[in-house]
Amino acid sequence: MTRARAAFTLIELLIVIAVIAVLIGILLPALARTRESARAIQCTSNLRQIVTATLTYANDFDGASPALGTPWGSMPYWGIAVQREAGLDATNSASAYRSESMLICPSCSAFYGREMTRCYAVNVTGLAGAENDRADYDSPTVVAGKTRHTHIRTHLLADPSGTPAYLDGAIAPIDGIAPPSTRTASVIDFRDASHVENRIGRWHPLGSAFNVASFDGSTRAETGVRDSWLRPLP
């Protein structure tokens, strides 16, 4: 009678290990793509919510969006205003920025390896204080004793579907007071080459595309800046 074999030979074990390694090599990229797809979907959902909150705010203020820049840490700054429109009790940076909110792109958090509290930037093209710009997001004006912050006149947009409102932002070198390391740069002027190079968060997939939300609420992935985006905002 032949005795049953009790163990694998070394060659058989090596074959099994090799097969497992091949399967892992096939499955891991697929899992990574699935994970990134889920993150991208969440990101576009966040951007749509931010645009919706912005337009809701504008409806209450004669078409004027929340402030694009100053006052950075209080109302009516856009990062705080959209959180309030979403139902959060946000009055300042401390109460508006948190580790879970519509202001966070999950791919951005994954890239930086930390809990981010803001991952998006607002379009300020034409409102950045350059020559012939209508306003400067960093310098409010005082009219008849009242402070007027820089905003977009959404009711005057000629092409809402083709005009970016918000997009993925990146942590970037900024002259002067920069945001904390858990927040990306929050304003982008598409006419400024340094903004385009350093402030756009190209996360989808990493190093390639970035998500953009237009003023009509539509979202899409882009790989570069379109010429039409260089037109000044109203």
Buried (B, 14 or more C-beta within 10 A) or exposed (E): EEEEEEEEEEEEEEEEEEEEEEEEEEEEEEEEEEEBEEBBEBBBEBBBBBBBBBBEBBEEEEBBBBBBBBBBEBBBBBBBBBBBBBEBEBBBBEEBBBEEBBBBBBBBBBBBEEEBBBBBBBBBBBBBBEEEBEBBBBEBEEEEEEEEBBBBBBEEBEEBEBBBBBBBBBBBEBEEEEBEEBBBBBBBBBBBEEBBEBBBBBBBBEEEBBBBBBBBBBBEBBEEBEEEBEBBBB
